[in-house]
Amino acid sequence: MKYIAELKTVIIDRYKSGETITNLSKAYNIPRTSIYHWIDMLVEKPAKEFSLTKRNVYDTQFKLERLELINDIQHFVISSFGIPKERKIELVYLLAERQYPIKTICKILGIETSTFYHDKNRKPEVYLIDEEDDQFKPLIQSIFSESDGRFGGRKIRIQLVKAGHIISHQRVLRLMKEMDLKPNQPDDDYNNYHKRKYAYKPNIISKSEYYPEVNKIWISDITYIRVRKEHYYLIVIIDLYSRKVIGQQLAKTLGTSELLEIMKETYLIRNQPKDLIFHSDQGLQYTARAFKTFLKQNNIIQSFSKKGCPYDNSVAESFFASLKKEEVYRHIYNSYDHLKNCIDEYVIFYNEKRPHASLRYSTPDEFEFRSI
């Protein structure tokens, strides 16, 4: 409600004459707050006496200078609200060059002072070796992933060199460690589900009599793989020259018929090579009449390792070792079909992508192709 000036003057005069604000409020039916406000506005108050010291002058001057400083900074960064923290740090650098205090700037911008000093003291540049590492890491990750975690540092380096990159083995190992890439890690629950009763011990072989040419010496061996409570038998045939797995059969029973079946199929796929030598151990399947008859009918010379001497067939043993380390021990299989599919995929990987030291780090397919 607005009141006329004359009424305000009358009330102020009566207040000056000694009447209380409460009586005036009741007499004119006006809120006391309004009367108090008129008194503050219209009644002159006596000046307070105070003593001015040098300390008062210094404190007042300091406060004024600080307010002016804050005002200057706020005018400069008025458009910075809502921008990313990185951009605010750039503003701190810019204002610091104008001799404004870092702490005050950071407080106005709403960032921690430690954030600015961390940015200021961090490594000033990215060195060339770091840039190269950043280029190699995705390549190493890609090769490691394509091998399904089977390749270690040496084989990954071979793949990089084949692609035209220059890199040392130690550097590959360092980058793999930084990326936490660990090859051939067994399944965490493997031993909890089933423990295998066999273990492979590496063998040493004399290479003096081997590697004549493709389709001259085939070797074969059999191993068993356990899936839950069942045992399955893996029969492989390998060309000794290229180390290529040219035939494999996962059998539910271990008899001559399964071996004979995979041998016939492989013999046809390889175009029925002449002067072939077939080498194996002296297991019952390889010495069975039906199998020996097939070899004789096709003029295939049969060769046997000495009893108790696995070195003569170490290439097949080596393949089984790689298969179990890089595939079987790393997974839990639910069925025969699951195991068979995984083994078929591994054989393709083994022949097409996995380099071998004995083949000058070529894959079996690459080594065999160059010999044709």
Secondary structure, DSSP 8 states (H G I E B T S, - for coil): ----HHHHHHHHHHHHTT--HHHHHHHHT--HHHHHHHHHHHS----------HHHHHHHHHHHHHHHHHHHHHHHSGGGTT--HHHHHHHHHHHHHTT--HHHHHHHHT--HHHHHHHHHS-SS--HHHHHHHHHHHHHHHHHHHTTT---HHHHHHHHHHTT----HHHHHHHHHHTT--TT---TTHHHH---S----------TT---STTSEEEEEEEEEEETTEEEEEEEEEETTTTEEEEEEEESS--HHHHHHHHHHHHHHTT--SS-EEEE---TTTSSHHHHHHHHHTT-EEEE--TT-GGGGHHHHHHHHHHHHHTGGG----SHHHHHHHHHHHHHHHHHT--BGGGTTB-HHHHHHHH-
